[in-house]
């Protein structure tokens, strides 16, 4: 179990997504690890990137000015 997508290695075939202690979704890793499902899981505007078989999340720019 992890809270960090960077720790999900290629050896895993399935994923279970939890939010507030409840199952949000589960299934094949390639179907669970999408930008939309990660945004829903973390309640944040994120983009999922994959490089060399590893995933990472990036916050999407808001387009607004910081206050």
Helices and strands as residue ranges (DSSP letters): G 5-7, E 14-19, E 22-28, H 29-32, H 35-42, E 46-51, E 54-59
